[in-house]
Amino acid sequence: MTLEKIFRLLLCCVGSALVIGTANNVFGDFYFQGGVSVWPSYDVPRLTTRGVPIERSQETSVVGSADFWIGAGYSVNDEWSFEAFYARLPSTEAFSRFNVFYQGLPVDPPAGTITLYIETTMVGVGGVYEFALSDRISLIGKAGVAYAQKASDLNIVSQFQIPLAPEDVDDFDESDITHDLGNAPFDDDDDRALDMYFAVGLRIPLQLSNASVTATYQFVNTAANTESGLFAGIRWDL
């Protein structure tokens, strides 16, 4: 069974629970929430080729470390609830130059550029436990699975002008243009993954309102590494 099929099965289970809950007139136990997630130390994938790593200096950056996070949940009782969410993770960019050659001689300055741009979205389901510290504040913990999908765009450009003398123009041959990347294919990492996620934080109900403020510190455990960030948002109980 593929990861995508496993996650679809999880979504079907959550959807079935929501339908059953609505049919039993417990719609008031549902809630929605939304907010912003911030990832201060988000890891940026580096440019590599299969067996030929890009050793030269690279420029890597996170294109906006904050993005939106929305979800919905169902409260089983005062302590336990289930949630489903959709989120966008920070977009990243890795940039490097590479050498271009004409008739075996390097073109100066290096005329080739390569850019890897990655966008990641994530949907997840999990359980939530809430422990009341007082009448006005609760400690919450979350755990579940998240299905992440990555969209990447690899852009290789080697446009340049060859400084030819007028008498050499007729001898120009595009087949003499090469670059030091050779024909090495770039690594094609799996753009989909089923990950574990965890979160711990606080929920503070607002007086005379169905709304409450939530703030959590969250972890997404992937096969490559563990990303951590902050979430702040509003929860609205129906």
Phi, psi and chi 1 to 4 in degrees:
 res  aa     phi    psi   chi1   chi2   chi3   chi4
   1 MET       -  128.2 -177.5  178.2  -68.4      -
   2 THR   -74.4  163.4   64.5      -      -      -
   3 LEU   -60.8  -38.9  -65.2  177.8      -      -
   4 GLU   -64.3  -39.8 -173.0  172.0    2.1      -
   5 LYS   -67.4  -38.3  -70.8 -178.1  178.8  178.8
   6 ILE   -60.8  -44.2  -66.4  174.7      -      -
   7 PHE   -69.4  -36.5 -168.7   76.7      -      -
   8 ARG   -62.1  -36.9  -74.9  179.2  178.5  175.7
   9 LEU   -62.7  -41.6  178.1   60.9      -      -
  10 LEU   -62.1  -42.0  -67.8  171.6      -      -
  11 LEU   -64.8  -37.6  -70.9 -178.4      -      -
  12 CYS   -62.6  -39.4  -71.7      -      -      -
  13 CYS   -63.8  -44.2  -66.7      -      -      -
  14 VAL   -63.9  -44.3  172.9      -      -      -
  15 GLY   -61.3  -39.5      -      -      -      -
  16 SER   -63.2  -41.2  -60.5      -      -      -
  17 ALA   -62.9  -39.0      -      -      -      -
  18 LEU   -66.2  -40.8  -62.7 -179.4      -      -
  19 VAL   -64.5  -44.5  171.5      -      -      -
  20 ILE   -62.4  -41.8  -66.5  172.9      -      -
  21 GLY   -63.0  -41.8      -      -      -      -
  22 THR   -66.3  -40.8  -56.7      -      -      -
  23 ALA   -63.9  -24.0      -      -      -      -
  24 ASN   -98.6   19.2  -74.7  -81.9      -      -
  25 ASN    57.1   43.1  -62.9  -40.4      -      -
  26 VAL  -119.0   32.8  -69.5      -      -      -
  27 PHE   -58.8  -27.4 -168.8   70.4      -      -
  28 GLY   -66.2  -11.6      -      -      -      -
  29 ASP   -88.7    2.2  -66.3  -35.5      -      -
  30 PHE   -90.5  157.2  -74.1   87.1      -      -
  31 TYR  -149.1  157.2   60.4   86.0      -      -
  32 PHE  -118.6  153.7  -65.6  100.4      -      -
  33 GLN  -150.4  152.7   61.9 -178.3   -2.7      -
  34 GLY  -157.0  157.6      -      -      -      -
  35 GLY   175.8 -156.6      -      -      -      -
  36 VAL  -123.1  135.2  176.6      -      -      -
  37 SER  -107.9  139.6   59.2      -      -      -
  38 VAL  -124.6  130.5 -179.7      -      -      -
  39 TRP  -121.0   89.2  -53.5   79.7      -      -
  40 PRO   -67.3  -25.1   22.8  -32.5      -      -
  41 SER  -127.8   45.8   58.4      -      -      -
  42 TYR   -67.1  133.9 -164.7   77.8      -      -
  43 ASP   -78.5  134.4 -176.3   59.5      -      -
  44 VAL  -104.0  119.5 -178.2      -      -      -
  45 PRO   -61.2  138.8  -21.5   32.6      -      -
  46 ARG   -95.8  158.6  -65.8  179.8   63.6   83.2
  47 LEU   -73.8  125.3  -73.0  160.6      -      -
  48 THR  -142.2  151.1   59.9      -      -      -
  49 THR  -112.4  163.4   61.7      -      -      -
  50 ARG   -68.1  102.7 -159.4  167.1  -56.5  153.8
  51 GLY    83.5   -6.4      -      -      -      -
  52 VAL  -129.9   82.5 -174.5      -      -      -
  53 PRO   -66.4  146.5   24.2  -32.9      -      -
  54 ILE   -79.7  100.3  -53.8  -65.9      -      -
  55 GLU   -82.6  -21.2  -60.9  -69.6   -6.4      -
  56 ARG   -68.8  168.6   61.0 -172.3   58.3   78.1
  57 SER   -61.5  136.8  175.8      -      -      -
  58 GLN  -120.8  151.3  -67.9 -173.1   33.4      -
  59 GLU  -108.7  118.7  -59.6  174.0   17.1      -
  60 THR  -121.1  145.4   59.3      -      -      -
  61 SER  -154.9  156.0   61.7      -      -      -
  62 VAL   -98.8  122.7  174.1      -      -      -
  63 VAL   -88.0   79.9 -174.1      -      -      -
  64 GLY    85.5  109.4      -      -      -      -
  65 SER   -87.7   -1.3   59.1      -      -      -
  66 ALA  -118.5  144.4      -      -      -      -
  67 ASP  -156.6  174.0 -136.6  -45.3      -      -
  68 PHE   -85.4  160.3   68.1   86.4      -      -
  69 TRP  -147.4  119.0 -174.8  -65.7      -      -
  70 ILE  -128.2  154.0   57.0  175.9      -      -
  71 GLY  -167.5  176.9      -      -      -      -
  72 ALA  -144.6  154.3      -      -      -      -
  73 GLY  -147.3  170.3      -      -      -      -
  74 TYR  -134.6  125.4  173.3   72.7      -      -
  75 SER   -88.8  118.0  -61.8      -      -      -
  76 VAL   -75.1  -43.2  178.3      -      -      -
  77 ASN  -154.8 -164.9   51.0   43.8      -      -
  78 ASP   -67.9  -19.8  -69.3  -20.3      -      -
  79 GLU  -104.7  -39.0  -69.7   82.7   25.6      -
  80 TRP  -112.1  142.8  -69.7   97.7      -      -
  81 SER  -152.9  166.7   57.9      -      -      -
  82 PHE  -122.7  144.8  -64.9   96.5      -      -
  83 GLU  -132.9  153.3  -72.8 -175.5   -5.6      -
  84 ALA  -131.8  145.2      -      -      -      -
  85 PHE  -146.6  162.3   66.8   86.4      -      -
  86 TYR  -131.0  135.4  171.6   83.7      -      -
  87 ALA  -147.0  152.6      -      -      -      -
  88 ARG  -109.2  132.2  -75.0 -179.1   51.9  179.7
  89 LEU   -93.6  165.8  -59.0 -175.4      -      -
  90 PRO   -58.3  141.2  -25.3   34.8      -      -
  91 SER   -80.8  147.1  -59.1      -      -      -
  92 THR  -127.5  158.4   63.6      -      -      -
  93 GLU  -142.9  132.1 -173.0  175.5   77.8      -
  94 ALA  -123.2  131.8      -      -      -      -
  95 PHE  -131.8  139.8  171.4   84.4      -      -
  96 SER  -152.1  153.9  178.8      -      -      -
  97 ARG  -100.4  156.6  -63.4 -175.6 -178.0  -84.0
  98 PHE  -140.8  160.1   58.7   86.5      -      -
  99 ASN   -79.8  140.1  -67.0  -43.4      -      -
 100 VAL  -116.4  140.4  177.2      -      -      -
 101 PHE  -121.0  146.2  -58.2   87.6      -      -
 102 TYR  -127.6  121.1  179.4   69.4      -      -
 103 GLN    53.1   39.8  -66.0 -177.5  -14.9      -
 104 GLY    82.1   -3.4      -      -      -      -
 105 LEU  -106.7  137.1  -61.6  176.2      -      -
 106 PRO   -69.4  139.7   24.8  -32.8      -      -
 107 VAL   -84.5  130.8  177.0      -      -      -
 108 ASP  -118.6  128.5 -169.6   31.4      -      -
 109 PRO   -77.0  166.7   30.8  -36.7      -      -
 110 PRO   -52.2  124.6  -26.5   35.1      -      -
 111 ALA  -100.7   -4.5      -      -      -      -
 112 GLY   -97.8  142.5      -      -      -      -
 113 THR  -132.4  148.0   62.8      -      -      -
 114 ILE  -136.8  132.8  178.8  169.3      -      -
 115 THR  -131.9  131.7  -54.7      -      -      -
 116 LEU  -115.3  117.2  175.9   64.4      -      -
 117 TYR  -114.5  129.3 -174.8   78.7      -      -
 118 ILE  -128.0  131.5  -64.0  176.8      -      -
 119 GLU  -118.7  137.6  -70.9 -174.2  -19.6      -
 120 THR  -128.0  130.4  -56.4      -      -      -
 121 THR  -117.9  158.4   55.8      -      -      -
 122 MET  -148.7  137.1 -176.3  171.5   63.1      -
 123 VAL  -124.2  146.9  -71.1      -      -      -
 124 GLY  -152.4  162.1      -      -      -      -
 125 VAL  -136.7  150.3  -67.4      -      -      -
 126 GLY  -176.0 -179.4      -      -      -      -
 127 GLY  -105.4  153.9      -      -      -      -
 128 VAL  -129.6  131.7 -177.4      -      -      -
 129 TYR  -115.7  133.0 -180.0   75.6      -      -
 130 GLU  -122.4  128.6 -175.9  169.2  -21.3      -
 131 PHE  -120.4  120.3  177.6   75.9      -      -
 132 ALA   -75.9  116.6      -      -      -      -
 133 LEU   -82.0  -29.4  -61.8  176.8      -      -
 134 SER  -160.4 -173.0   68.4      -      -      -
 135 ASP   -69.6  -19.7  -66.9  -22.2      -      -
 136 ARG  -116.8    1.1  -55.9  -55.3  -53.5  164.0
 137 ILE  -151.6  140.6 -172.7  169.3      -      -
 138 SER  -132.1  145.5  -62.7      -      -      -
 139 LEU   -92.1  132.5  177.3   67.6      -      -
 140 ILE  -124.5  145.4   54.7  176.8      -      -
 141 GLY  -131.6  141.7      -      -      -      -
 142 LYS  -131.7  148.7  -56.9 -178.9 -179.4 -176.2
 143 ALA  -154.6  142.0      -      -      -      -
 144 GLY  -179.3 -160.8      -      -      -      -
 145 VAL  -122.3  148.5  -68.2      -      -      -
 146 ALA  -132.7  134.7      -      -      -      -
 147 TYR  -101.2  112.5  179.6   76.1      -      -
 148 ALA  -104.8  139.1      -      -      -      -
 149 GLN  -127.4  131.9 -179.0  151.1   -6.7      -
 150 LYS  -112.5  131.9 -179.9  175.7   63.3  177.5
 151 ALA  -113.3  120.9      -      -      -      -
 152 SER  -120.4  149.7   58.3      -      -      -
 153 ASP  -131.8  113.9 -178.1   19.6      -      -
 154 LEU  -104.0  120.1 -176.5   67.3      -      -
 155 ASN  -120.7  114.1 -173.0   23.0      -      -
 156 ILE  -111.3  123.0  -59.7  176.9      -      -
 157 VAL  -125.3  129.5  179.0      -      -      -
 158 SER  -133.8   47.3   58.1      -      -      -
 159 GLN   -86.4  134.6  -64.8  178.1  -11.1      -
 160 PHE  -165.2  170.7   56.9   94.1      -      -
 161 GLN  -113.4  127.9  -67.4 -178.2  -15.1      -
 162 ILE   -83.8  123.7  -60.5  -64.8      -      -
 163 PRO   -75.2   87.5   28.7  -33.7      -      -
 164 LEU  -101.7  144.6  -63.8  173.6      -      -
 165 ALA   -75.2  151.9      -      -      -      -
 166 PRO   -52.2  -37.6  -26.5   35.3      -      -
 167 GLU   -73.3  -12.1   61.1  -87.9   15.1      -
 168 ASP   -98.4   -3.7  -64.4  -28.9      -      -
 169 VAL   -59.6  -40.9  172.5      -      -      -
 170 ASP   -66.1  -19.1  -67.2  -22.4      -      -
 171 ASP   -91.4   -0.6  -63.8  -29.8      -      -
 172 PHE   -65.4  131.6  177.2   76.6      -      -
 173 ASP  -136.3  119.1 -172.1  -11.4      -      -
 174 GLU   -62.3  -24.4  -71.9 -170.7    3.5      -
 175 SER   -67.9  -14.2   64.1      -      -      -
 176 ASP   -83.3   -4.1  -71.4  -28.0      -      -
 177 ILE   -88.3  124.1  -59.4  174.4      -      -
 178 THR  -135.7  173.3   58.5      -      -      -
 179 HIS  -144.2  163.3   53.5   70.6      -      -
 180 ASP   -81.1    7.5   60.5   -4.6      -      -
 181 LEU   -83.3  -15.6  -65.9 -179.4      -      -
 182 GLY    60.3 -145.2      -      -      -      -
 183 ASN  -108.1   20.2  -65.3  -42.2      -      -
 184 ALA   -66.9  124.3      -      -      -      -
 185 PRO   -73.7  148.9   28.0  -33.6      -      -
 186 PHE   -82.7  148.7  -80.8   81.4      -      -
 187 ASP   -57.7  133.8  -72.3  -28.2      -      -
 188 ASP  -109.3   81.2 -175.0   17.6      -      -
 189 ASP   -65.3  152.3  -65.0  -28.4      -      -
 190 ASP   -59.0  123.2 -171.3    0.5      -      -
 191 ASP   -89.0    7.7   60.1   -4.7      -      -
 192 ARG  -133.9  143.7  -64.3  171.0  -63.1  176.7
 193 ALA  -156.2  144.1      -      -      -      -
 194 LEU  -101.4  115.4 -169.9   63.8      -      -
 195 ASP  -118.1  159.8  -52.8  -35.9      -      -
 196 MET   -90.2  145.8  -63.4  -65.3  -63.8      -
 197 TYR  -135.0  150.0   82.7   89.6      -      -
 198 PHE  -139.6  154.1  -53.4   92.3      -      -
 199 ALA  -154.5  149.2      -      -      -      -
 200 VAL  -142.1  140.5   60.0      -      -      -
 201 GLY  -178.7 -154.7      -      -      -      -
 202 LEU  -129.6  151.9  -60.5  173.4      -      -
 203 ARG  -128.8  128.6 -175.1  171.0   78.2   89.1
 204 ILE  -123.6  106.5  -55.1  174.2      -      -
 205 PRO   -65.5  143.7  -20.5   33.0      -      -
 206 LEU   -90.7  137.1  -58.2  178.4      -      -
 207 GLN   -62.9  142.2  -67.8 -175.5   -7.6      -
 208 LEU    55.9   37.9  -55.0  176.9      -      -
 209 SER  -154.8  156.5  171.9      -      -      -
 210 ASN   -85.2    1.5  -70.3  -21.3      -      -
 211 ALA   -94.4  155.9      -      -      -      -
 212 SER  -147.7  153.3   55.8      -      -      -
 213 VAL   -93.9  132.3  176.0      -      -      -
 214 THR  -122.0  143.6   60.6      -      -      -
 215 ALA  -144.4  126.8      -      -      -      -
 216 THR  -136.9  155.5   59.5      -      -      -
 217 TYR  -105.6  122.3 -170.1   69.4      -      -
 218 GLN  -122.2  153.5   51.5 -159.7   12.6      -
 219 PHE  -128.8  136.7  -54.9   85.9      -      -
 220 VAL  -119.5  114.7  177.9      -      -      -
 221 ASN   -96.7  108.2 -173.9   25.2      -      -
 222 THR  -106.1  173.0   68.7      -      -      -
 223 ALA   -65.8  -28.9      -      -      -      -
 224 ALA   -85.5  -44.0      -      -      -      -
 225 ASN  -165.0 -176.4   49.1   41.1      -      -
 226 THR  -115.7  121.9  -60.6      -      -      -
 227 GLU   -98.6  143.3  -57.3  -70.9   -4.9      -
 228 SER  -133.3  147.9   60.3      -      -      -
 229 GLY  -161.7 -178.5      -      -      -      -
 230 LEU  -113.1  144.5  -58.3  171.3      -      -
 231 PHE  -127.0  136.0  167.5   81.2      -      -
 232 ALA  -137.5  131.9      -      -      -      -
 233 GLY  -167.3 -169.4      -      -      -      -
 234 ILE  -119.1  135.1  -62.6  -66.8      -      -
 235 ARG  -109.7  136.9  165.1  174.6  158.1  171.3
 236 TRP  -124.0  115.2 -176.0  -90.2      -      -
 237 ASP   -84.9  131.7  -68.3  -90.0      -      -
 238 LEU   -81.3      -  -59.8  179.3      -      -
